[in-house]
Amino acid sequence: MKQNTLVFLIYFFFLFSFSSVLGQEKVGLVLSGGGVTGMAHIGVIKALEENDIPIDYITGTSAGAFIGAMYSCGYSAKEIEAFVLSDDYQKQARGILKDEQRFFFRESGQNSSLLSLEFSKDSLFFRSLPLNVVSSALLDYSLMNYFGIVNASLSMDKSFDSLFVPFRCIASDVAFKKAVTFKKGDLNKAVRASMTYPFYLKPINIDGTLFYDGGLYNNFPSDIMYNDFNPDYIIGSNVSSNSAPPDENDLIGIVTNMLVSHSSFNLPCEEGIMIEPKVNVKTFDFEKVKMAIDEGYRETMKKIDSIKNYLNSRTTQKELFNARKKFRNKIKDLKISSITHNFYEKKHIDFVKYSLKKKKRKTYIDEEELHKRYYRLYASPHIDFLFPSLTMKEDSTFNLDIYTQKSKEFRIDIGGHISSRPINTGYVSFQYRNIGKIGSVFHAETYFGKFYGSLKLNYTADFPFQYPFSITPYFVLNRWDYFRSFSTFFEDVQPSFLIQNELYLGIKLSHPIGNNTKSTFDLRSFDLDDRYFQNDNFTNIDTTDKTNFIGGTASWDINYNTLNRKQFANAGSFFRLKIRYVSGQEYTIPGSTSVFEDTIIKKHKWLSFHADIQSYILKNKKFQIGTKLLSTFNTQSLFSNYTASLLSMPSFSINPDLETFFLPEYRSPQHIGGGLDLIYNIKKNLELRLETYFYQPFLLLTKNDDGTHQYTEPFKGSAWLSAFSFVFHTPVGPIRTTLNWLPKQKSPFIFQFSYGYTIFNERAIR
């Protein structure tokens, strides 16, 4: 009897144990695509975690692939939420680099460009149109950090079954019009392919196939979940839908239905549940990520009891934490011991190798060093696209493979400035770029208009060594033609009273100091030709005075820049310190209205120090406050007459419009000035700006009754100035209305409506 009882107990124990094992149901989570609405999946996962619902498999498309891959790589729902709400993610989604990822040394110089077109010598126009709205530089590097290191650390074949949660994602092969399921390989490539929304991000090439967003052909991969994993229970999170049938006048609808296949948003079995958050945000409305997450959480909590009633399986948060900790211990630190290069055109490009190669004294490149070199390389105008992937080696270090597309050889920029004042200017530039052991750019540009004209030619050789530098020989012609009035389109432009012509040529040597600062040494020779009347009593038959100043100059320029726009910035900082030595000879020939009769020849030498500082110190969503300071100290001697001396002096051009006036009150060899730039954001891209500045000259030039000139007593002539503007920042340049207040003018209020940038080529010495 006792023996039978013992057998029964053993039998019951094994039966109970077997039943418990059978009770551990496997749960699959299917995540749809949907852009920002797809962030609702984070709320879904967050609710499941809080209620101890296990997630054993994940399949996802587009945004669902991104969220699913993060979870599969061992990140918790709270960690994923913190990331997508961070400033890093916001910049990543918009293609905006952080300050430490910019490389000012390789950023193009400021000009009035509004539109750019790149093309190759063998490409047609339509092949040259851009395939992306935003840069994927930050995104692609981030995917390598979040997914590539994890994926490569786990198995040599990079199977997605080795992840914390086995994973599948979907991308679209547009050539064969089919959905492709990724099960292994480079996880960062697979997710990048799955989330490549057409014309928003640049498409990615994997093993010779071009991939776009998986949502084109399978936006809810429940079939992949069922066929690949066959779970006991499927939880579907869907925030997407098929496009409505178009009518005959709906062009966008017709094209969408031609390109996108209808997806099934149903589960392939009865053992499951659908969660469908109703997220009222647009595809790229990244500022509303939190709204999407919260809606996903709320919708899941409504159905959590139904999920619990079906499932017996539970994974406590403590068990999940310990499992993640164990998983993360398998992940290796990023140590790159070798680099391979994969070029789109299959050409050997030493520029990339020199930019990324290891230091001889170091056995590997760590993440900090790679971060610096990667973004410095990406900043080059010769590089159009980079994509990094990792493979772990036997010694637990990594090989970095860089897929590179060089920029097209030719680039044309078109722009200018259209204004209600007579300062309208067109701009056209042409670049030819070549890459080999060094990067080289030949650049030609012209400004044309009644007020300002310029021609600039330069060639830049960029040497991509451990300490990069560039050499730039250049040639510039400038011409300014000032009028006697501040006229608008509705007034007659009176005859010119001052024309300045400049010709200069020279050579620059530049090198970076960190990522946001560069140093430039400049040697140039110049020939300045100023023609002017010294009073307002002239006619069309009078001849101008003429002053030629011919000589040479050397300068050293330290420039720091993190401003977010080339004009009308509202974030970042700028600092410039310039030291210049000038030596030359003046030749002044009197005109018909001059009080002097003899030609004057005079030598001049001087040293100047110039400082320009801008910083936006308050970064509120609605308000920004910027500070500006401009100062010059110049030891130059006086020229032969009052006007010639004024023309040689630095001007207090603290805002762009002051460059377009000839204002004696704001010219002095030694001055300081500054003030505040107050910005109110009315709505996205529309700003109200109030700028108020105070100007204090140390020395001010005055004209005597007999025609001679001299300096006044120190610290005379202080002045205020202000500008009130509405600025709308379009993708192709700013539109603004501005009311300038210059109280020392006869008409102190000057209105202007304009489109474009008020930017000119650098002056020769002024």
Disulfide bonds with the S-S distance in Angstrom:
none
